Amino acid sequence: MKLAGAPISWGVCEVPGWGHQLPPDRVLSEMRELGLTATELGPQGFLTPGLIERYGLRLAGAFVPVVLHDPGHDPLPGLPEDGLLVLAAATGDDGYDTRPELDAAGWATLLGNLDRIVAALGPRSVLHPHVGTMVETRAEVERVLEGSSVPLCLDTGHLLVGGTDPAALVEAAASRIAHVHLKDVDARLAAQVAAGTLPYTRAVREGVYRPLGQGDVDIEAIITGLTRSGYDGWYVMEQDVILSGPDDRPIEDVRRSLAYLNGVMGAG
């Protein structure tokens, strides 16, 4: 199992005002303390390849929000030139609490841009269905699968919040999955986000994402299904959190997630 960490598990996020942002050296040193060997890049400018290498880690990918639905915007020139790009279909606004509805022209532009990116970058690009972006709900995920050739990032948490059963998606479309973000979710809070009664950012603050094995996502079934399909890409542990200050200890939740994964792999 190719296992990686992510700065968001330490509360580091691209959204302005998200919460206390820990320094890169603390995040990377704690990853190394846990025995992780790779990380995603985090927000633009937070980590550099040189700094990651200094801590003995590899780069597993980069999360890149990009506007794909605007016919007046070409997303290709602004994309990073190296590494795996985990693309989210950004709305163009900061944050993930609201989003517009796409019309037919917007969908045609989005799907066309996805195919253009795949043609230009090949396996370096995957689409990450994500709460508060233009691809969030089950219907939108299905529209992307049917209307484009882009591989997917299976984010087990964002999919569940958006109404997609990630284990069922593995069974139905394992061949389209090229990258995995492992999250566990409190389904009660997720349902409130989906119903529009709880803003996404507040839900994160209240703990909608849980250490692996402590929520309502069937992580073991997902790993089993992916293994059976021949998946050999990264599993990136992500527990999106919002920190109140430097005394917070997000490393402990990552440690709990690692312990759970070790138990799953040992049992397997």
Steps between C-alpha positions, in 0.01 A plus 500: 500500500648834390403724792540879517405787728353839416537847656120531537518233773707759688244774430694659214254616232484739204173660622556846654415511871482120525669487840844501658762399243790292630848557351630261233786368715267385776265330253781316321687406816182350648435307179849357523448423871198289403703310243329646193713503187300733274272804507278703274612856441230695684409861415706680238829616651467305826747223412777475244649184349834584660350531848307175458819320399688649797262312729549176308154506340373459145237706321175307447308772316374858505143617565421766238167689501440619143208667321382262228150626415572854377521519117710816532769328709759252373609284797798334331761779509478541878544134595824382665741332261607208719346232722153356543234773489191440713260744337187642661244678282514830688213746497733800475418620852682434827370226726264207461180615669310610186512426130305595186300264279643420158288531186546282191764732354695496824494122511614475140792729578593310817493158333684630196772650718539173688561314175743772384695464826511121469621529140774743606609344831395136472513307830640802687148639547203374705174671596411527868121521562491745791236669715442859391636453147328449167528121537359401838181293477447143384328622181795726425753222559302275264488778240879530511544123467262482205605822325880505532804276515657653811616262775363563849642566841286289732458723804298278731381793711405760241320237296292390799412858597398562138271197493722238332573170672877469448498121541231471231703729272799269540284206394352687203799694368824371650677537167447877512658543846863612486553664841337461843438733793400298806259681732248381754179693557239565765192422289269704725694821437549411134123471456455849643753638250321324214164636619636855511437540874869502600769695310788283390769699683305483825454125451877458470545701818246275676680183390323370190828329414612232744813286544482197274283229652309742723239618251242358262708432187576134431873558457583129513256414221640781285859383543397141433315599183786712370755227573283246318482735199880527482527859623864582580492878549527716811273489803517850650372527857293815532305614802411862429521693828488861615749583774454760773871552573852353514421286805258284301633150433362378165779243488306286748206453263738411217664248734155345568433477125834331442430249776165418341656451156770278647226286653311480171811401307601250767158340488518491120 
